[in-house]
Amino acid sequence: MRPPCEEIVQQLLPAFRSLVAKELIEKHRLSQTEAARRLGTTQATISHYLASKRGFKDSEKLRSIPGVMEAAVKVAKELVEEKSSRPEFTPNFCRVCAALRGVKNLCKV
């Protein structure tokens, strides 16, 4: 039996980061390299997010959950305005994670 946080880290965090990355690139017009820098990942990871090779299946699930897209938009905006750093990203994701734990069939919690 896996703990909920393991499920979240392996499946939902990449999906959420995918949503944030797409927001950074499509809405805020950042390059893949700049989006990667702000998210603390690599350009290759961002490329996978955009090509729907990583985080795609679960990002589609996340889009349908109230509040998740709003959180992704907020995180992206804060990263663009440099109001948020990676350590500040954690509490934002923890709030999303706590909300997701109440959603049936999203993860086994």
C-alpha positions as CSV (number, residue, x, y, z in Angstrom):
1,M,0.0,0.0,0.0
2,R,1.4,3.3,-1.1
3,P,0.9,6.5,1.0
4,P,-1.1,9.3,-0.6
5,C,1.9,11.6,-0.9
6,E,3.7,9.1,-3.0
7,E,0.8,8.8,-5.4
8,I,0.6,12.6,-5.6
9,V,4.3,13.0,-6.2
10,Q,4.5,10.4,-8.9
11,Q,1.3,11.2,-10.8
12,L,-0.3,14.5,-9.9
13,L,2.6,16.8,-9.3
14,P,4.0,16.2,-12.9
15,A,0.4,16.8,-14.2
16,F,0.1,20.0,-12.2
17,R,3.5,21.2,-13.2
18,S,2.5,20.5,-16.8
19,L,-0.5,22.8,-16.4
20,V,1.7,25.5,-15.0
21,A,4.3,25.1,-17.7
22,K,1.7,25.4,-20.4
23,E,0.3,28.5,-18.8
24,L,3.8,30.0,-18.6
25,I,4.5,29.4,-22.3
26,E,1.1,29.9,-23.9
27,K,-0.2,32.8,-21.9
28,H,2.9,34.5,-20.6
29,R,5.0,33.8,-23.7
30,L,8.1,32.5,-21.9
31,S,10.5,30.3,-23.7
32,Q,10.8,26.6,-22.7
33,T,14.2,27.4,-21.2
34,E,12.9,30.3,-19.1
35,A,9.8,28.3,-18.0
36,A,12.1,25.4,-17.0
37,R,14.3,27.8,-15.0
38,R,11.4,29.2,-13.1
39,L,9.9,25.8,-12.4
40,G,13.2,24.4,-11.4
41,T,13.3,21.7,-14.0
42,T,14.9,21.1,-17.5
43,Q,13.9,22.4,-20.9
44,A,13.6,18.7,-21.9
45,T,10.9,18.2,-19.2
46,I,9.0,21.3,-20.5
47,S,9.2,19.9,-24.0
48,H,7.7,16.6,-22.8
49,Y,4.9,18.5,-21.0
50,L,4.1,20.5,-24.2
51,A,4.1,17.3,-26.4
52,S,1.9,15.6,-23.9
53,K,4.5,12.9,-23.2
54,R,4.6,13.6,-19.5
55,G,1.9,14.5,-17.1
56,F,-0.8,14.5,-19.8
57,K,-3.2,11.8,-18.7
58,D,-3.5,13.2,-15.2
59,S,-3.5,16.8,-16.3
60,E,-6.7,16.2,-18.2
61,K,-8.2,14.9,-15.0
62,L,-6.9,17.8,-13.0
63,R,-8.4,20.4,-15.4
64,S,-11.9,19.1,-14.5
65,I,-11.5,19.6,-10.8
66,P,-12.7,23.0,-9.5
67,G,-9.9,25.2,-8.3
68,V,-7.0,23.3,-9.9
69,M,-6.7,25.5,-13.1
70,E,-7.1,28.6,-11.0
71,A,-4.2,27.4,-8.8
72,A,-2.1,26.7,-11.9
73,V,-2.8,30.1,-13.3
74,K,-2.0,31.7,-9.9
75,V,1.3,29.9,-9.6
76,A,2.3,30.7,-13.2
77,K,1.5,34.4,-12.6
78,E,3.5,34.5,-9.4
79,L,6.4,32.8,-11.2
80,V,6.3,35.3,-14.0
81,E,6.1,38.3,-11.6
82,E,8.8,36.6,-9.6
83,K,6.6,36.9,-6.5
84,S,7.0,33.2,-6.0
85,S,10.1,31.1,-5.7
86,R,10.3,27.3,-5.7
87,P,10.1,27.1,-1.9
88,E,6.9,29.3,-2.0
89,F,5.5,27.0,-4.7
90,T,5.3,24.2,-2.1
91,P,2.5,25.7,0.0
92,N,0.5,26.4,-3.2
93,F,0.8,22.8,-4.3
94,C,0.1,21.5,-0.8
95,R,-3.2,23.3,-0.9
96,V,-4.0,21.8,-4.3
97,C,-2.9,18.4,-3.0
98,A,-5.1,18.6,0.1
99,A,-8.1,19.5,-2.1
100,L,-7.3,16.6,-4.5
101,R,-7.3,14.0,-1.7
102,G,-11.0,14.5,-1.3
103,V,-11.7,13.7,-5.0
104,K,-12.8,10.1,-5.5
105,N,-11.0,8.0,-8.1
106,L,-8.2,10.5,-8.5
107,C,-5.8,8.9,-6.1
108,K,-6.1,6.1,-3.6
109,V,-6.2,8.1,-0.3
